[in-house]
Amino acid sequence: MLHLYENGIELLRKKANGKNLDIYWNNYDLIVWNKDDGGFFSTSGAYRNNSWGIKKEFSVNEKGTWALPGKYVKYFR
């Protein structure tokens, strides 16, 4: 698990945004959108940047951090 404060999230947004991945804010929730044609049929699907994808929402916890899966560690190397 990767626990990040707001500064870490902004750094992740700068390094990870690309064609197939988009990270953006929805109030205090962090939304990670991955391009996937299956998003058209998924309940967590979203249309963004002229294509379908799957979005995952991460809320801030009581410590003021966002807990992200470990697969996002590669963007900090």
ZAMIVO-776806 format. One line per 10 residues: number of its first residue (from 1); their letters; for each residue x negated, y, z of N, C-alpha, C, O, CB. Coordinates in nm, 4 decimals. Atoms other than C-alpha are relative to their C-alpha. Glycine has a CB too. Layout:
# residues N
NUM = a = X/Y/Z/X/Y/Z/X/Y/Z/X/Y/Z/X/Y/Z | ...
This chain:
# residues 77
1 = mlhlyengie = -0.0838/-0.1181/0.0000/0.0000/0.0000/0.0000/-0.0880/0.1240/0.0000/-0.1904/0.1293/0.0681/0.0952/0.0000/0.1211 | 0.0732/-0.1255/0.0130/-0.1212/0.3452/-0.0876/0.0851/0.1097/0.0638/0.1955/0.1373/0.0171/-0.0326/0.0328/-0.1510 | -0.0733/-0.1060/-0.0696/-0.0131/0.6232/0.1514/-0.0634/0.1337/-0.0370/-0.1812/0.1567/-0.0097/-0.0011/-0.0220/0.1559 | 0.0531/-0.1270/0.0495/-0.0518/0.9713/0.0033/0.0787/0.1182/0.0536/0.2007/0.1125/0.0689/0.0010/0.0021/-0.1520 | -0.0630/-0.1280/-0.0304/0.0171/1.3245/0.1154/0.0259/0.0733/-0.1312/-0.0066/0.0220/-0.2383/-0.0889/0.0857/0.0958 | -0.0380/-0.0743/0.1205/0.1384/1.5903/-0.1289/-0.1195/0.0291/-0.0908/-0.1066/0.0219/-0.2130/0.0675/0.1304/0.0388 | 0.1188/-0.0274/0.0823/-0.2135/1.6790/-0.2457/-0.0431/-0.1238/-0.0784/-0.0826/-0.1133/-0.1946/-0.1159/0.0488/0.0882 | 0.0341/0.1242/0.0680/-0.2834/1.3155/-0.3296/0.0972/-0.0329/-0.1118/0.0581/-0.0854/-0.2161/-0.0040/-0.1136/0.0987 | -0.1015/0.0232/0.1040/0.0424/1.2905/-0.5230/-0.0264/0.0897/-0.1204/-0.0162/0.0450/-0.2346/0.1425/0.0255/0.0556 | 0.0279/-0.0923/0.1111/-0.0455/1.5982/-0.7295/-0.1224/-0.0456/-0.0793/-0.1252/-0.0331/-0.2017/-0.0217/0.1434/0.0530
11 = llrkkangkn = 0.1177/0.0533/0.0684/-0.3856/1.4472/-0.8090/0.0383/-0.1220/-0.0843/-0.0081/-0.1363/-0.1974/-0.1100/-0.0374/0.1022 | -0.0483/0.1159/0.0746/-0.2158/1.1228/-0.9139/0.0788/0.0432/-0.1232/0.0631/-0.0156/-0.2302/0.0867/-0.0887/0.0895 | -0.0790/-0.0491/0.1139/0.0258/1.3161/-1.1372/-0.0896/0.0497/-0.1121/-0.0611/0.0249/-0.2293/0.0944/0.1121/0.0444 | 0.0900/-0.0537/0.1022/-0.2613/1.4889/-1.3180/-0.0754/-0.1106/-0.0727/-0.0960/-0.1032/-0.1938/-0.0989/0.0969/0.0629 | 0.0814/0.1057/0.0598/-0.4593/1.1700/-1.3761/0.0819/-0.1069/-0.0713/0.0318/-0.1686/-0.1654/-0.0837/-0.0646/0.1058 | -0.0749/0.1148/0.0497/-0.1790/0.9244/-1.4558/0.0982/0.0327/-0.1118/0.1373/-0.0573/-0.1860/0.0738/-0.0626/0.1121 | -0.1002/-0.0306/0.1010/0.0600/1.1120/-1.6828/-0.0536/-0.0265/-0.1399/-0.1626/0.0182/-0.1755/0.0453/0.1451/0.0124 | 0.0381/0.0338/0.1368/0.0451/0.9795/-2.0369/0.1228/-0.0379/-0.0800/0.2347/-0.0016/-0.0440/-0.1024/-0.1145/-0.0018 | -0.1115/0.0393/0.0854/0.2589/0.8298/-2.3103/0.0946/-0.0976/0.0690/0.2165/-0.0844/0.0571/-0.0521/-0.0614/-0.1274 | -0.0816/0.1060/-0.0570/0.3809/0.5295/-2.1131/0.0318/0.0182/0.1473/0.1066/-0.0613/0.2041/-0.0678/-0.1297/-0.0190
21 = ldiywnnydl = -0.0213/-0.0221/-0.1429/0.3793/0.6720/-1.7603/0.0228/0.1483/0.0243/-0.0522/0.2326/-0.0248/-0.1205/-0.0515/0.0834 | -0.0310/-0.1384/-0.0332/0.5364/0.9894/-1.6273/0.0363/0.0051/0.1478/0.1212/-0.0708/0.1943/0.1162/0.0563/-0.0894 | -0.0253/-0.0155/-0.1426/0.5335/1.0994/-1.2640/0.0508/0.1414/0.0226/-0.0122/0.2385/-0.0194/-0.1286/-0.0288/0.0851 | -0.0589/-0.1322/-0.0215/0.7571/1.3841/-1.1534/0.0766/0.0026/0.1324/0.1012/-0.1013/0.1936/0.0936/0.0378/-0.1174 | -0.0700/-0.0209/-0.1268/0.9403/1.5261/-0.8523/0.1501/0.0101/-0.0232/0.1949/0.0613/-0.1258/-0.0517/0.1268/0.0703 | -0.1434/-0.0234/-0.0091/1.3108/1.5103/-0.7701/0.0250/0.0399/0.1453/0.0486/-0.0451/0.2311/0.0856/-0.1283/-0.0434 | 0.0006/-0.0552/-0.1352/1.3298/1.7343/-0.4640/-0.1209/-0.0559/0.0743/-0.2338/-0.0307/0.0322/0.1330/-0.0333/0.0758 | 0.1135/0.0574/-0.0727/1.1141/1.5460/-0.2083/-0.0263/-0.1451/-0.0380/-0.1127/-0.2098/0.0210/0.0240/0.0095/0.1489 | 0.0210/0.1366/0.0472/1.1390/1.2139/-0.3896/-0.0957/0.0014/-0.1178/-0.0906/0.0903/-0.2028/0.1340/-0.0665/-0.0394 | 0.0936/0.0162/0.1104/0.8636/1.1006/-0.6216/0.0582/-0.1037/-0.0949/0.0964/-0.2124/-0.0518/-0.1423/-0.0423/0.0507
31 = ivwnkddggf = -0.0533/0.0896/0.1015/0.9821/0.9396/-0.9463/-0.1145/-0.0429/-0.0914/-0.1859/0.0411/-0.1462/0.1145/0.0684/-0.0814 | 0.0991/0.0551/0.0921/0.7517/0.7115/-1.1454/0.0779/-0.0681/-0.1118/0.1506/-0.1646/-0.0882/-0.0992/-0.1008/0.0724 | -0.0715/0.0504/0.1172/0.8853/0.6442/-1.4965/-0.0981/-0.0730/-0.0901/-0.1993/-0.0161/-0.1310/0.0703/0.1153/-0.0771 | 0.0803/0.0811/0.0909/0.7363/0.3641/-1.7086/0.0790/-0.0254/-0.1270/0.1951/-0.0660/-0.1209/-0.0418/-0.1335/0.0663 | -0.0665/0.0235/0.1276/0.8209/0.3386/-2.0765/0.0284/-0.1486/-0.0151/-0.0612/-0.2322/-0.0030/-0.0859/0.0518/-0.1180 | -0.0428/0.1386/0.0154/1.0193/0.0198/-2.1340/0.1339/0.0011/-0.0726/0.2293/0.0638/-0.0264/0.0108/-0.0733/0.1390 | -0.1246/0.0032/0.0763/1.2853/-0.0506/-2.3950/0.1130/-0.0670/0.0772/0.2300/-0.0420/0.0481/-0.0215/-0.0718/-0.1316 | -0.1006/0.0646/-0.0831/1.4673/-0.2653/-2.1386/0.0715/0.0969/0.0930/0.1703/0.0600/0.1563/-0.0634/-0.1090/0.0807 | -0.0645/-0.1001/-0.0830/1.5552/0.0541/-1.9536/0.1402/0.0347/-0.0470/0.2215/0.0846/0.0309/-0.0833/0.1236/0.0038 | -0.1332/-0.0265/0.0538/1.8576/0.0891/-2.1817/0.1040/-0.0856/0.0713/0.2170/-0.0413/0.0914/0.0037/-0.0266/-0.1515
41 = fstsgayrnn = -0.0935/0.0923/-0.0632/2.0184/-0.2106/-2.0090/-0.0141/-0.0058/0.1515/0.0685/-0.0686/0.2179/-0.0186/-0.1371/-0.0567 | 0.0277/0.0078/-0.1429/1.8759/-0.1614/-1.6588/0.0771/0.1053/0.0786/0.1034/0.2145/0.0282/-0.1487/0.0155/0.0253 | -0.0670/-0.0980/-0.0859/2.0561/0.0086/-1.3703/-0.0958/0.1093/0.0457/-0.0517/0.2178/0.0837/0.0614/-0.0692/0.1215 | 0.0991/-0.1021/-0.0354/1.7308/0.1933/-1.2923/-0.0643/0.0598/-0.1255/-0.1705/0.1215/-0.1176/-0.1086/-0.0601/0.0918 | 0.0515/-0.0548/0.1250/1.6784/0.2899/-1.6565/0.0266/0.1487/-0.0111/0.1230/0.2002/0.0456/0.0611/-0.0720/-0.1181 | -0.0143/-0.1437/0.0213/1.6334/0.6507/-1.7622/-0.0553/0.0354/-0.1373/-0.1545/-0.0219/-0.1825/-0.0726/0.0808/0.1114 | 0.0444/-0.0479/0.1303/1.5987/0.8285/-2.0949/-0.0834/0.1259/0.0231/-0.0335/0.2250/0.0764/0.1218/0.0284/-0.0957 | 0.0922/-0.1115/-0.0227/1.2973/1.0616/-2.0891/-0.1035/0.0005/-0.1117/-0.1479/-0.1053/-0.1565/-0.0692/-0.0108/0.1404 | 0.1010/-0.0160/0.1053/1.0549/1.1962/-2.3506/0.0370/-0.0779/-0.1269/-0.0485/-0.1411/-0.1890/-0.1369/-0.0462/0.0512 | -0.0521/0.0642/0.1209/1.2705/1.0594/-2.6355/-0.0154/-0.1510/-0.0023/-0.0241/-0.2093/-0.1103/-0.0675/0.0567/-0.1190
51 = swgikkefsv = 0.0051/0.1459/-0.0050/1.2463/0.6973/-2.5175/0.0560/-0.0485/0.1337/0.0684/0.0280/0.2293/-0.1453/-0.0509/-0.0204 | -0.0539/0.0601/-0.1207/1.3892/0.4611/-2.2593/-0.1114/-0.0527/0.0886/-0.2184/-0.0905/0.0410/0.0969/-0.1118/-0.0348 | 0.0964/0.0522/-0.0950/1.2085/0.3545/-1.9464/0.0663/-0.0386/0.1309/0.1857/-0.0167/0.1511/-0.1092/0.1016/0.0250 | -0.0446/0.0397/-0.1338/1.2407/0.2192/-1.5946/-0.0600/0.0971/0.1005/-0.1801/0.1240/0.0976/-0.0413/-0.1481/0.0330 | 0.0510/-0.0927/-0.1012/1.2127/0.4613/-1.3047/0.0036/-0.0649/0.1374/0.0941/-0.1418/0.1698/0.0814/0.1306/0.0004 | 0.0085/0.0447/-0.1386/1.1072/0.3849/-0.9490/-0.0081/0.1242/0.0866/-0.0831/0.2173/0.0574/-0.1232/-0.0947/0.0236 | -0.0090/-0.1173/-0.0864/1.1850/0.6266/-0.6709/-0.0657/-0.0301/0.1339/-0.0409/-0.1339/0.1952/0.1475/0.0428/0.0200 | 0.0697/0.0130/-0.1280/0.9655/0.6761/-0.3651/0.0356/0.1213/0.0856/0.0136/0.2355/0.0454/-0.1558/-0.0116/-0.0203 | -0.0384/-0.1069/-0.0914/1.0942/0.8784/-0.0707/-0.1099/0.0236/0.1022/-0.1894/-0.0654/0.1324/0.1322/-0.0334/0.0703 | 0.0964/-0.0337/-0.1040/0.8851/1.0567/0.1878/0.0422/-0.0707/0.1288/0.1611/-0.0801/0.1592/-0.0094/0.1554/0.0210
61 = nekgtwalpg = -0.0329/0.0678/-0.1254/0.8617/0.8684/0.5173/-0.0085/0.0975/0.1173/-0.0333/0.2165/0.0978/-0.0944/-0.1199/0.0230 | -0.0033/-0.0869/-0.1185/0.8769/1.0029/0.8734/-0.1359/0.0589/0.0342/-0.1436/0.1546/0.1112/0.0520/-0.0770/0.1188 | 0.1344/-0.0547/-0.0228/0.4989/1.0612/0.8744/-0.0378/0.1066/-0.1017/-0.1455/0.1656/-0.0928/-0.1024/-0.1112/-0.0036 | 0.0285/-0.1017/0.1012/0.5195/1.2943/0.5759/-0.0846/-0.0505/-0.1149/-0.1480/0.0288/-0.1844/-0.0683/0.1158/0.0632 | 0.0765/0.0574/0.1102/0.3564/1.0553/0.3294/0.0930/-0.0797/-0.0917/0.2050/-0.1148/-0.0543/-0.1142/-0.0901/0.0535 | -0.0705/0.0848/0.0951/0.4717/0.8639/0.0249/-0.0764/-0.1312/-0.0086/-0.1979/-0.1303/-0.0284/0.0130/0.0687/-0.1411 | 0.0619/0.1318/0.0069/0.4015/0.4890/0.0237/0.0193/-0.0562/-0.1403/0.1318/-0.0832/-0.1826/0.0598/-0.0960/0.1071 | -0.0031/0.0507/0.1367/0.3138/0.3650/-0.3245/-0.0666/-0.1370/-0.0049/-0.1527/-0.1670/0.0779/-0.0698/0.0985/-0.0972 | 0.0661/0.1301/0.0144/0.2202/0.0143/-0.4404/-0.1477/0.0163/-0.0352/-0.1887/0.1192/-0.0888/0.0703/-0.0838/-0.1074 | 0.1439/-0.0043/0.0216/-0.1496/-0.0662/-0.4670/-0.0423/0.0108/-0.1449/-0.1579/0.0433/-0.1717/-0.0610/-0.1196/0.0580
71 = kyvkyfr = 0.0388/-0.0054/0.1409/-0.1411/-0.0760/-0.8480/-0.0351/0.1416/-0.0459/-0.0939/0.1581/-0.1528/0.1116/-0.0550/-0.0861 | 0.0326/-0.1386/0.0370/-0.1748/0.3050/-0.8539/-0.1367/0.0451/0.0479/-0.1779/0.1577/0.0200/0.1037/0.0930/0.0549 | 0.1336/-0.0315/-0.0482/-0.5167/0.2949/-0.6855/-0.0956/0.0229/-0.1171/-0.1878/0.1039/-0.1070/-0.0521/-0.1125/0.0905 | 0.0908/-0.0103/0.1156/-0.6817/0.2569/-1.0295/-0.0092/0.1408/-0.0562/-0.1070/0.1721/-0.1241/0.0448/-0.0938/-0.1092 | 0.0049/-0.1373/0.0515/-0.5993/0.6202/-1.1119/-0.0907/0.0908/0.0823/-0.1185/0.2036/0.0416/0.1395/0.0584/-0.0038 | 0.0889/-0.0810/-0.0845/-0.8249/0.7444/-0.8306/-0.1467/-0.0360/-0.0188/-0.2319/0.0214/0.0491/0.0376/-0.0164/0.1460 | 0.1384/0.0405/0.0225/-1.1421/0.5766/-0.9598/-0.0624/0.0806/-0.1108/-0.1793/0.0601/-0.1437/-0.0080/-0.1477/-0.0327
